[in-house]
Each structure stands twice: as C-alpha cells, then as structure tokens.
Amino acid sequence: MAVDPVASIIVPSYRGVDRLPQLLDSLAAQKGGTPLFEVIVVVDGVDDGSVALLENEARLDLRSIVFPENRGRVAALNAGFEAARGDVLIRCDDDLVVPSGYVASHVDAHASGDPVGVVGPTRDIHAPSAYARAYGEDAARKSYAHVLSRPPAERWRLWAASCSITKSTWESIGAYDDRYKAYGWEDVDYGYRLHSAGLPIEVVDAATAQHLGPAPTARARSIKAFEAGGARATFRRLHPEAPIGAPSAGIGLWGAAVRLAASCMRSRRAVERRAGRVDRLLPLVPRPIGRKLVALAVEGAGLAGAVRSTDEGGTPR
C-alpha cells in the first residue's frame, strides 16, 4: 500500500530543460532520514525536452503536469499545489540548487503544528561577466543580507522562490492570485495574505538555496524591473492598506537622473534598447561607473513600469 509523502515540492518550470537537472540532482541528494517527499514539476506550455527529462527521472517520487500552452507562473503554482498529496507544501523554483537538509528543514519548521509561513533564503550565483562584476555580485550580497535582517513584521515581503506552508494553510488562504500576469509580486501578494491572516513568517537559514538563474545582464535585470514595477502597481490596487508606497526616484541629482531614465523607458522595447547600451559599455568603463549605469537603468525601468501600469489601470489608492 502506497504511503502518502510528508512533503510535496512544487516546481513551476518554463523552458527549464537546462536548469532542472541541477535541481533534481540536489533533491535526489537529500540526507538520510529525510521525510518522504514527492516532486511535482509543472511544465508551463513549452516542451523544450523537459517532459522526456522528467519521464526518465527514476531517483525521485516525481510527477509532472504539462500545460498545452503557456499559462504563466501563477497558473503553474496553483496547479501544482492543488495536485499535492503532502502535508507540507514547498514551492521551489526550477533554477535553484538546494542543500541536503532542505526538505527536512522545511518539514521541521512546521513540526509544532501552529500555522506558519516558512521562507528558505536564496543566494544568487552569477557567472563571471562585466555585469556581475559591476553590479550583480554586489546586489546579490546586499539582497541576501537584507533577507536575514528583516524584522518579523516585514518578512511577508520575502515570500518568493523557496517557501512553504501546510496543506491546511493552503486550503484556508487560497490560491495564488491570477491577476498578476507578468513577472513578480504574485509571491509577495501571497506573503501579505499570510501576514494579514495572522500567520508568522519564519526565515530558515538552513534551507538556503543557490539561485543559479539571476539576471545575467543589465538588459535582463532592467526588463525584470520594468515588469515588477507594473506588478507592484497591481499589488497596491489590490491591497491599498498594505504598507507599500508608490515607487520613488529619490531626491537630488540621482532622483532627477532616475526620473529622466524612466521617461525614456515607457515600453519594454525602450528598456531593452537602453539597458542594452549599458551592457555594451560595461567592459569599457571603470567598475564604479558601470555600477551607476546599471543602477540607473534598473531603477528607471522599475519606475517606468509602475507609472505605465498606473496610467493603464488607474491610480492606486
């Protein structure tokens, strides 16, 4: 008679054939005594070889859900969570490599039986490049330190690529909100809903995973910032009571520069064009100048995305 797993790991994946092997290797290498767990990979509409890869995975209790068309991360997460059989439900994105105690750390964090949200921090790993040297590596260090230093009342903002709840919490809080269409903030939204329901959010350092898929260029990072700016505006419309203000360019000369950059990046194509120029300059300029150029592109794109979304969707209250 089959025994239900203690934990279910839900992996949303889009064009993940080159990323999934490293994640699956790390999940297959969980330490002895790890509670029984299953892996559910949701292939989001593009079969780039991922289906065959998953069908040939014999080390893990693994199931796949394959969308016939690309439906987005929210739909992939919701399908995976609904199909899960475990009591502890762990979201784990396909570009992570997890430590050997990853599953046990998440399960242990829920052992008391009291409802709680659990965040496993992620640490960005950059391949050597002009972008990584100028901006990416420093941003990764600051981001990781920021995660570990967040006070309890603000940890809901950390809900992201590696996190867990129990099945009863999922049934109580509900699904990820499908009004988030592009990149970002569907996860922060869920963290806020947990927070609003009175659940504490715990950060479990022992579950820290390597994130092998950070943006590799100023262009890619700026596109994410542009889309996230729009998603932030969506969050503010849906949760006007949340302590999330409108994005600000800042004050002084830097603020003026960010506002000018934003005014030139009102579309994704404009973001790609301007940030692409920054990438071409990075190998030619000193690192401090390169860092400022990337920061200007990223902050300008984020502000532009928020402004465009506000213009299209109404002013957040």
C-alpha positions in Angstrom: 0.0 0.0 0.0 1.5 3.4 -1.0 2.3 5.8 1.7 1.5 9.5 1.2 4.5 11.8 1.3 5.0 14.1 4.2 6.0 16.9 1.9 5.3 18.0 -1.7 7.8 20.1 -3.6 6.1 22.2 -6.3 8.3 23.3 -9.2 6.9 25.7 -11.8 9.1 25.4 -14.9 9.2 27.3 -18.2 11.8 26.2 -20.7 13.6 24.5 -17.9 15.4 21.6 -19.5 18.8 23.2 -18.8 18.0 24.2 -15.2 16.0 21.2 -13.9 18.9 18.6 -13.9 20.8 20.5 -11.2 17.7 21.0 -9.0 16.7 17.3 -9.4 20.3 16.2 -8.5 20.2 18.2 -5.3 16.7 16.9 -4.4 17.9 13.3 -5.0 20.9 14.0 -2.7 18.8 14.8 0.4 20.3 13.5 3.6 19.4 10.2 5.2 16.3 10.3 7.3 14.6 12.9 5.2 10.8 12.6 5.5 9.2 11.1 2.5 8.6 13.7 -0.2 7.2 14.0 -3.8 8.2 16.4 -6.5 5.6 17.9 -8.8 7.0 19.7 -11.8 4.6 21.9 -13.8 5.8 22.3 -17.4 4.3 25.6 -18.4 3.3 25.1 -22.0 6.7 24.8 -23.9 8.2 21.3 -24.1 11.9 22.0 -24.7 12.8 18.5 -23.7 11.7 18.9 -20.1 9.0 16.2 -20.4 11.4 13.5 -21.5 13.9 14.6 -18.8 11.2 14.2 -16.2 9.9 10.9 -17.5 13.5 9.5 -17.2 13.9 10.6 -13.6 14.0 7.4 -11.5 15.6 8.7 -8.3 12.6 10.7 -7.0 8.9 10.3 -6.4 8.2 12.6 -9.3 5.1 13.6 -11.2 4.7 16.2 -14.0 1.8 18.3 -15.1 2.1 19.6 -18.6 0.2 22.6 -19.9 -0.6 22.5 -23.6 0.1 26.3 -23.8 2.0 28.8 -21.7 -0.3 29.9 -18.9 2.2 31.7 -16.6 3.7 31.1 -13.2 0.6 31.7 -11.2 -1.3 29.0 -13.0 1.6 26.6 -12.7 1.9 27.2 -9.0 -1.8 26.7 -8.4 -1.9 23.5 -10.4 1.0 22.1 -8.6 -0.3 23.0 -5.1 -3.8 21.6 -5.9 -2.3 18.3 -7.0 0.0 17.9 -4.0 -0.5 15.0 -1.6 1.9 16.0 1.2 1.0 18.0 4.3 4.0 20.4 3.9 3.8 22.2 0.6 7.2 23.6 -0.6 7.5 26.0 -3.6 10.9 25.5 -5.2 11.7 27.3 -8.5 13.5 25.3 -11.2 16.7 27.4 -11.1 17.6 26.6 -7.5 20.1 24.1 -6.1 19.1 23.1 -2.6 21.2 21.8 0.3 21.0 18.2 1.6 18.9 19.3 4.6 16.4 21.3 2.5 13.3 19.2 2.8 13.9 18.3 6.4 14.4 21.9 7.3 11.1 22.9 5.8 9.3 20.0 7.5 10.9 20.7 10.9 9.7 24.3 10.7 6.1 23.1 10.6 6.5 20.5 13.3 4.8 22.4 16.1 1.5 22.3 14.2 0.9 26.0 14.6 0.3 27.7 11.2 3.4 29.4 9.9 4.9 30.5 6.6 8.5 29.4 6.0 10.9 31.2 3.8 14.1 29.5 2.6 16.5 32.2 1.6 18.2 32.1 -1.9 21.7 33.3 -2.7 22.3 34.5 -6.3 25.2 32.8 -8.1 26.5 34.8 -11.1 28.6 33.5 -13.9 31.7 35.8 -14.4 30.8 38.8 -16.6 31.2 42.5 -16.8 27.6 42.8 -15.4 28.3 40.5 -12.5 31.5 42.4 -11.6 29.9 45.8 -11.9 26.5 45.2 -10.3 25.2 41.6 -9.9 27.6 40.2 -7.3 27.3 43.2 -5.0 23.5 43.3 -5.4 23.4 39.6 -4.5 25.3 40.1 -1.3 23.1 43.0 -0.2 19.9 41.1 -1.1 20.9 38.1 1.0 21.9 40.2 4.0 18.6 42.1 3.6 16.6 38.8 3.8 18.4 37.7 7.0 17.9 41.1 8.7 14.2 41.7 8.0 12.2 42.1 11.3 9.3 39.7 11.8 6.6 42.2 10.8 8.2 42.7 7.4 9.1 39.1 6.4 6.0 38.6 4.3 7.8 40.7 1.7 10.3 37.8 1.4 7.8 35.3 0.1 9.4 34.2 -3.2 11.1 31.3 -4.9 11.6 28.9 -1.9 8.9 28.9 0.7 6.4 26.5 2.4 3.1 26.3 4.1 0.9 23.3 5.2 -2.0 22.0 3.2 -4.4 23.3 5.7 -3.0 26.8 5.3 -3.3 26.5 1.5 -6.9 25.5 1.9 -7.5 28.4 4.2 -5.6 31.2 2.4 -6.5 30.0 -1.1 -4.6 30.0 -4.4 -2.1 32.5 -5.9 -3.9 35.4 -7.4 -4.2 35.1 -11.2 -4.5 38.9 -11.7 -0.7 39.0 -11.7 0.1 38.4 -15.4 3.8 39.3 -15.8 6.9 39.0 -13.7 6.8 39.4 -10.0 4.7 40.2 -6.9 2.3 37.2 -7.1 4.6 35.8 -4.4 4.7 39.0 -2.2 0.9 39.1 -2.5 0.7 35.6 -1.1 3.1 36.5 1.7 0.9 39.5 2.6 -2.2 37.4 2.7 -0.5 35.1 5.1 0.6 38.0 7.2 -2.9 39.5 7.1 -4.3 36.2 8.3 -2.1 36.4 11.4 0.5 33.8 10.4 4.1 34.5 11.4 6.7 34.2 8.7 9.9 32.4 9.7 13.2 32.6 7.8 15.1 29.3 7.9 18.7 29.8 7.2 19.4 26.0 7.0 17.2 25.9 3.9 19.2 28.5 2.0 19.4 27.5 -1.7 21.7 28.6 -4.5 19.9 30.6 -7.2 21.6 29.8 -10.5 19.2 31.9 -12.6 19.7 35.6 -11.7 19.5 38.1 -14.4 22.9 37.9 -16.3 22.9 41.3 -17.9 21.7 44.9 -17.3 19.2 44.3 -20.1 17.7 41.2 -18.4 17.7 42.9 -15.0 16.0 46.0 -16.3 13.3 44.1 -18.1 12.5 42.3 -14.8 12.5 45.7 -13.0 10.1 47.1 -15.6 7.7 44.2 -15.3 8.0 44.1 -11.5 7.2 47.8 -11.4 3.9 47.1 -13.1 3.2 44.2 -10.8 3.9 46.4 -7.8 1.2 48.8 -9.0 -1.2 45.8 -9.3 -0.4 44.9 -5.7 -1.1 48.4 -4.5 -4.5 48.4 -6.3 -5.4 45.0 -4.7 -4.1 45.8 -1.2 -4.3 49.6 -0.7 -4.0 49.1 3.1 -0.6 47.4 2.8 2.5 49.4 3.8 3.8 49.6 0.2 4.1 53.0 -1.2 4.5 54.2 -4.7 8.0 53.8 -6.2 10.1 56.9 -5.8 13.0 58.1 -7.8 14.6 59.7 -4.8 15.8 63.2 -4.3 18.7 65.3 -5.6 20.6 64.8 -8.8 20.3 61.0 -8.6 16.5 61.2 -8.4 16.4 63.6 -11.3 18.5 61.1 -13.3 16.2 58.2 -12.5 13.1 60.2 -13.5 14.8 61.1 -16.8 15.8 57.5 -17.4 12.2 56.4 -16.6 10.8 58.9 -19.1 12.8 57.3 -21.8 11.7 53.7 -20.9 7.9 53.7 -21.2 7.9 50.4 -23.1 9.6 47.1 -22.9 11.4 47.7 -26.2 12.7 51.0 -24.9 14.0 49.3 -21.8 15.7 46.6 -23.9 17.3 49.2 -26.1 18.6 51.5 -23.3 19.8 48.7 -21.0 21.5 47.0 -24.0 23.6 50.1 -24.4 24.7 49.8 -20.8 25.8 46.2 -21.4 27.9 47.3 -24.3 29.6 50.0 -22.1 30.3 47.8 -19.1 33.5 46.3 -20.4 34.8 49.7 -21.3 34.3 51.7 -18.1 35.6 51.5 -14.5 33.5 49.3 -12.2 32.1 52.2 -10.1 30.8 53.9 -13.2 29.4 50.7 -14.5 27.6 50.1 -11.3 25.9 53.5 -11.5 25.0 52.9 -15.1 23.3 49.6 -14.3 21.5 51.1 -11.2 20.2 53.9 -13.3 18.8 51.6 -15.9 17.3 49.2 -13.3 15.7 52.0 -11.1 14.5 53.9 -14.2 12.9 50.8 -15.6 11.2 49.9 -12.3 9.8 53.4 -12.1 8.7 53.4 -15.7 6.9 50.1 -15.3 5.0 51.4 -12.3 4.0 54.6 -14.0 2.8 52.8 -17.1 0.7 50.3 -15.1 -0.8 53.2 -13.1 -1.7 55.0 -16.2 -3.3 52.0 -17.7 -5.0 50.6 -14.6 -6.0 53.6 -12.5 -4.2 55.4 -9.7 -3.6 53.2 -6.7 -5.4 54.5 -3.6 
